[in-house]
Amino acid sequence: MSAWRLNMCNMKKLLGNFAFMAIIVIILAKFSTLFTNVSFPLSIIVSDSMEPTLNKGDIVPWIPCGMEDIKRGDIIVYKSMSSWNEKKYIVHRVEKIMIRNGEKLLITKGDANNYTDQSGPHVPEPAVNQKMLEGKLIMFGGHAIKFPYAGYPWLLINKMAKKLVKPIIWRNPQSETHFVIFTPFLFFFSTFLLLIVLWLPNGKNMKERLHELIFGEARLKASQIIFYTLIMFIPFLLFTSFFSFDHAAVGEKTTNVPIFNPSMMQVRAIAFFEGDGAIPKKIFDMKSGEMELINIKNASGNIYVYSSPFWFLIPTQILKIFYNMNPKLCVAMASMLSAILMAFLTSIILIATSILWDKFVMTKAYYAFLSLNMSLKLQKFYSFHTKLKKLYNAIKMKLRDMAVWNAEMNKRAYFSFFLYIPFAFFLMDGLSNLLIICIFSSVLTGVISYFIGLKFKNEIAFLSFSASLLYSSIFAGRAITYITQDFFARFIQFFAATMLLSIILFIIMFSTMLLILYSIRIVMERFDPAALLEVGDI
């Protein structure tokens, strides 16, 4: 088999490249929001007001639209006027459409609520107008597309880290529903570290690999150090590019725009004005709890503020150079340069730590005789520690074996992919049952795959990955049909969301199929000893 064929069949490499590309697309999608002023069209449901249609923790994609695109029964996203300073968004269904003084207005209501948003015992919202409307949810077969409960990790992290990393806002208090800047990083960085661990060379743990790269015969060259630094740069760029951001409209009169930093960290802010006018403060620092007033004289337009605690790594003079070229370029370069510096510092710390650890091990071995008496007294403790270490190593070897895949693949795996296609038709009436379809199709395909001879992880991974692409492409195809404005930015955003969905579905489907095939193999070996002779790595 040719080297090209081997590489194409090696699912570890394919999935690694796909995950790497997904991260790059997500970064591009985030930067597209900066240069097009287009918000990222994903929201997390934070209450139970839309049950059973939408549950708390669901992630819902939406598309910006105008009033002419709204009809009764649509689920819309609009900005709350009763809590305007908190930048709170409401996801509710359109109950009624009315015309007042020639203007189209919307009456909204949560499916689980007894009153509309515009009436009842709560603080009422005004009828939704064009200025308040942000967009509407993507409907598929009469059902809203959603990722059930996928937002719960974000909600939990947001709740725990809210006080530490609140972004700059115009006034206090901070919105409970706003994304914290660390939340996306924690997810992607954890995934990135998981990929690094799973993709280690066979038979070597992390410490052995690092020691070999630094001290061994295959130690890194300068070019390789630069390459690995760039790899670490990616999660750091994700970390710094999810900017703390806000903006406000300014009328044609002198006004003071208040900017407040409620976080526990000092931040560096970059502000710029779009419209007819200018601002006196462009790049400035804010301590925790500090408020700045930006005086705007006889100007109309929008003022934008981005901030990050990591931009202190970049000298102000360098930021000013980029700011004079283009304020948005300054924001992008501030994140990229700070990410590069953090990646470089991480590389230095990694090498220094490895050197210090090596010296510590040598010193510990040299002075081991000093603790000989104590070692005899602690023999029982050492024995217990040894048992725990053996158990840990056994679990680690089991997990490592799960990550070792055969490079060659049975041709039947290509034809088995068609087993997933009938299930795709069940998604045409809505994606709310996506998780059930993924699990059910994986169970059925797993059973059939075993009995037609697919017994290698590589083949199961190929099937799961292909099916995840199929199901996520249905979401992408439907979403793209809703794009009516800012097509390029929206296309990148939904492409990024689709790739991320593919990875999530792959993990679910691959795990399900492995469990099914492993269970079948155990049962077959119990009733048919000949099954012990079958070739496979499951």
N, C-alpha and C positions, 0 to 999 in steps of 0.2 A: 504494500500500500504506500502511495506517495506521501511525502511530508505534508503536502497541502491537504490531502484527504485526512491524515491523522489530526492535523490542527482543526479542521472543520468538525471532525467527530468528537474532539475533546470538549465536552460540555463545560468543563471548568473554565477553560479559556474563553469560550463563547460567552458564558454568563458573566465572567469578569469584565470582558470588553463591553458587554451590554450595560452592566452597572456603571462602569466608568463613563460611558457615553451618556447614560441617564443623568449622572451628576453634572456633566458639562452642559447638557440641555437645560437642566434646572437652573444653573447659574446664568445661562443666556436668558432664560425666561425672566429671572429676577431682574437682570440688568435692562431687559426690554421695558419693564415697568418704570424704570428711571428715565429713559430717554423718550418714552411716549406718554408719560403721565397716565398710564393705564394700570389700574389696580389688578392684583392677582385674583382671578375669579374663583376662589375657593373659600367657603365659610364653614365654621363649625357650629352646629346647633348647641346652644348652651342652656336651653330650658325645655320644658315638656309641653309648651303651649301648642305645638303642632302634632302631638301624638294623636292617632297612631301613624300618621303619614310620615312624620319625621320625629326621630327620637333623640334625646340628649346624647351628644357624642357623635352623631352622624356628620360626615363631611359632605357638603353639597356643592357641586360646581354650578356657576351661573354665568349668564351672558349679559353685558350691558345692552340696553334697549331704550327706545323712546316710548312715549305714551301710546303712539299709534300701534305698537306691537303688543299691547296688553289687552287681554279679553277676560271676561268673568271666569273665575276658576283657576287662573294662573297663580302660581306662587311667586311673589316678588321679593326683592331685597330693597329696602329703603332706609334712609337715614332718619333716625328719630329726632323730632323737634323738641320733645319734652326733655331730652338729655343731650342737647346739641353739643355742649362743650366736652362731653364724654366720647363723642364720636361713636355712638352706639348704632348698630344696624339691626333691623328687625326683618325676619323672614316669615311672612304670613301670606295667607291666601286672599285674593281679591274677591270680596263679597258682593260688591256693587260698583258700577261705573256711573258717574253722573257728570253733567255739564253745568258749570256755574259761571256766568258772565263770559261765555264763550271758551272757558278753560276746562279741559278734561281732568276730573279728579277721581281718586280711587278710595273706596271704603274697604278696609282690610280687617281680617279676623283670623285668629289662631283656631285651628280645627278643634282643639280641646277647650277653647274659651267659651264662656256663655255670652260675652259681650264683644262688640267690635272694638277695634283700637280707638275709634273716635267717640266712644260712649262707654258708660259704665262707671263703677266706683273708683277705678284707677285714674291716674293723671291722663287725660285724653290726648291723643295725637290729632293734629289737624288732618284733614283729607289729604292724601298723598298727591303731590303735584309733580311736575317734570323735574323741578329742582331737587326734590327729595328722592326721587326714583334713581336707584343705582342699576338695577337690572332684574332679570327674572330667571328662575331655575329652569334647567333644561328638562323638558318633559318628554317621556318616551312611552308611547302607548297609554297616555293618560296618567302615568306615574312619574314622579320626580326621580331623576337619577341621583343616587346617593351611595356613599360608601358606609355601610352600617357600622356604627360604633367605632369607626377608625380614628375618630378624633379624641377619644378618651385619654390616650397618653398625653396629648397636647393640653387637655383641660387639667390633668393632674399636675403636670410640670408647671403650667401657668399659675396654678394655685400656690404651689410651693415656692416658685422663684419670682413671683410677681413683685415683691417689695425690693428685690435685689436689682432687677433689670428693667424697671419701668422706663419707657422711652420718653423723650421730651414731648410735652403736650402744651397746649396753649394756656390752659388753666387747670387748677386742681378741682376735682379729683380725677384720677386715672380711670379709664373705662375698664370694667372687669372682663370684657370680651375681647380686648385687644391682644393680638399675638405678642408675646415677649420675643426679643431678638434672639435669645439663646435657644428657643424651642426648636426651630428647624435644624439648628446645628447639632443639638443633642441626638436627634434621630439619625441624621446623615453621618455624623462622626461615629456613632455606635455601629451603624451598618458598615462603615468603612473599616473600622477596626476588626469587625467580625470577618469581613472578607480577607483581611490580611492574615488572620489566624488560620482560616480554612485553607488559604492558598499557599501555606508554607510548604517547602519541599518535604517530601515524605521522609519520616524517620527523624526529623529535627524539630526541636521545640524553639520557641522564640529566643530564649537566651543563647542556645547553641548557634542559631542562625546569625544573631547579632555579633556574637564573639567571632564567628568565622569571617563575617564581612569586615570586621575591624582589625582582627589580629591574624587571621588565618592566611593560607596561601591565596585564597580567592578574595582577599580584602579589596575594598572598593577603590577604584581609581577616582581621580578628581571629577571626571565626566559622570561617573556613576553616582557620586555624592550629590552632584547638581541634579541628576535625574530623580533621585529619591527625595531630595528637598522639594522638587517641584510636585512630586506625588503628595507630600505632606501639605503642600501649598493649597491643594484643592479643598480639603475640609476646612482649613483656616479661611479660605476665601468664602466658603459658605457661611462660616461664622461671622465674618465682618460685612458681608454683602447684604444680609437681611437687616437693612438699615432701620434705625428708629426714625420715623418719618411722620410729618404732619404738614398741613397747609391750610391757609385761610384766605378768603377773598377780601380785598381792600377796595373801598369805594373812592370816589374822587374828592377826598378831603383829608385833612391832616388827622392822623390817628396814631395811637400807641398800641402796638401789637404785643401782648404779653406772652413770654415763653417761659415755661416752668420745667425744672428738672426734678421730679419727685423720687428718682432712683437713689440708691446708696452709693453710687459710683460717680466720680467726676467724668464728664464727657466733653468732647470737642464737637462743636456744631458748625455746620456749613449752611448758610442761608443765602437764598437768591430770590430775585423778583422777576416774574414774567408778566409783562404788560407795559404800561406807560409809566415808568418811574424807576427809582433805584432805592437801595437800602443802605444805611450808614454802616451797619455791622454785618460783615460777610463771613468771617471766620473767627469764632470766639469760643472760650472755654467756660463751662458752667459747673460749679460745685454742686454737691448733693443738696437738694432743697432750695437752690438759688433760683431767682426769677430775673429775667432780663426783659427790658422794654425796648422794642425796636420802633423808632419814630419814623413814620411814613408820611411824607408831605406831598399833598396834591398829586397823588398817584392812584391809578386804578389797575387792577389785575389780581394776581395771586402771588403770595409769598410762600416759599417752600423752605423747610428746615429739615436737614438730615443730621444725625448725630451718632457717635460711637465712642466708647471709651478707648478703643484700640487706635484711634487716629492720633493719639499723643505720641505714637512711635514715629510719626512723620513730622519733620520740622515745619513750622508754620510758613517759612519762606518758600519752601517747595510747594506747599498747598496753594499759596498765593499765585505762583507761576501758572499752575494748572487752572486756577480760578479765573485768571485774566484771559486764558484761552477760551474756556467754556466752564461755567459752574457745574454742569452735570458731569463733564469730564473730570472735574476736580473730585466729585463724590466717588466716581468709579475708581479713579487712580488712588484715592485715599484708602479704599478697601483693598485694592490689589497690592499696593506697596506694603501696607501693614500686614497683609497675609503673607507676603514673601518674607518679611522680616521675622514674623513669628515662626514660619517654617524653618528659616535658617537658624534661629536661636534654638529651636527644638532639636535640630540636627546636632548643634554644638553641645547642648545639654546631654543628648543621647550618647554621644561619643565620650564626653567627660565622665558620665555616670558609669559607662562600661569600663573605662580605665580605672576609676576609683574602685569599682567592684572587683576587678581583677587583682588589684593591689591588696584589697581587704581579704580576699580568699587566700592569697599567698601568706599574708601576715598571720591569719588565723591558723593556717597549717603549721607555721613556724613555731608559734607559741602554744600549740595544742597540748604539749606535755604539762604546762602549768595548771591545766584544769583536769588532770587525770584523776585525782582523788574525787573531785566533784562529779566526774562522769560516772564513776562506779556507784556513787550514792543515788544518782538519778537514772540508774539502769532501767527501772520499771517505767519511768516516764519515757525514756528513749524507746523502749519496746512498744509502748502504746503509740508513740509518734510514728514508729516504723510501720505499724499496721495501718494507721491513717494514711501514710504516704503511699503504701501499696494500693490501698483502695482508691486513692486519688489518681494514681498512675493507671490503674485498670480502667477507671471511668474515662480518663483522658485518651487512652489507647482506643477505647471503643468509639469515642467521638471522632478520633483521627481516622479510624478505619472507615467510618461513614463518609468521610470526605475524600477517600481514595477511589477514583472511578477508573473503569477500564476505558482505554482509548478507542477501541473498535466498537462498531455498532451493527447490530443485526438489521438487515434491510426491511424486516417485517415492522420495525419501529416506524418507518416512513409511512407504511400503509395503515398502521394502527392509529395514526393521527386522525383519520377520517371517522373514527369512532366518536370524536368530540363534536363533529359538525352537527348531528341532529340536535344536540343540546343547545346549540347556538340559537336555534329557532325559538326556544323558550325565552330567550332574552329579548326577542323582538317586541314583546309586550311590556317591557320594562326591565330595569336592572336592579330593582329592589331585592330580587331573589338571586342575585349574582353569587353570593357566598354558598347558598344551597346548591345551585347548579354546579359550581366548581367542585364541591365535595362529592356530590352524587355522581357526576361524570367521572371523577377520579376513581371512585370506588368501583364502578362498573368497568371502566377501562383497565384498571389494575387487575381485576379478576380475569378478564379476557386476555390481557397481556401475558399473565403468568402461564396460562394454558396453551398459548401459541409460541412459548419459548423465549419471552423477553424477561431475562432474569439478571440484568446488569443495571447498576445505578445510572450509567451513562445513557442507556436507552430510556429509562424512566424519566430522567432529567430532560431528555429531548422532547418526549411526549408532553410533559408538564409545561415546558417552556413554550412549545408551539401552541398549546391550548391557551396559555395565558396571553399570548400575543393575539390569538383569534378573538378571545372574549374582550380584551381591552380595546382592540381595534373597532369593535362594535360601538363602544362608548365614544371613541375618537370620531368615528364617521358621523354619528348623530350630533356630536358637539360642534363639529366644523360647519354643519348646515345652519347653525344658529348665528354664525359670525357675520355681522352686517357692517361692522366698522372696526378700524384698527386691525385689519385682517392679519398682518404679519406678526404683530405682537401677540394677538390672541392665538394664532396658530402655534407659535412657539410654546406658549403657556400650556395649551391642551396637549401638545406633543409631549411636553415634560410630564404632565399629569398622567398621560397614558403609559409612558415608560415606567413611571413609579408604580402605577397600578399593576403593570405586567410583572414587576418584581414581587410585589405583595402576593399576587395570585399564584406565581410560581412557587413561592415558599409554601403556601397553603396546599396546593395540588401535589407538589413533589412529596411533602411530608405525608399526606394522606395515602398516596400510592405506595410509598415505602412501607408504611404501616400495614396496608392491606397485603402486599406481596410477602412481607416478613411473616405475617400471621398465617397466610396460606402455606408458606414453606414449612413452618413449624408443624402444622396439622398434617401435611403430606408426609413429612419425615416420621411422624409418630405412627401413621397407619401403613406407610409404604417405605420400608428401609432402603429401597432402591433410589429413593429421592435424595438420599445422602450423597449419592455419586453424581448428581446433577451439577453441572458447571454454572457458577454464578457468584456474585459478590453481595447478594442481599441476604 
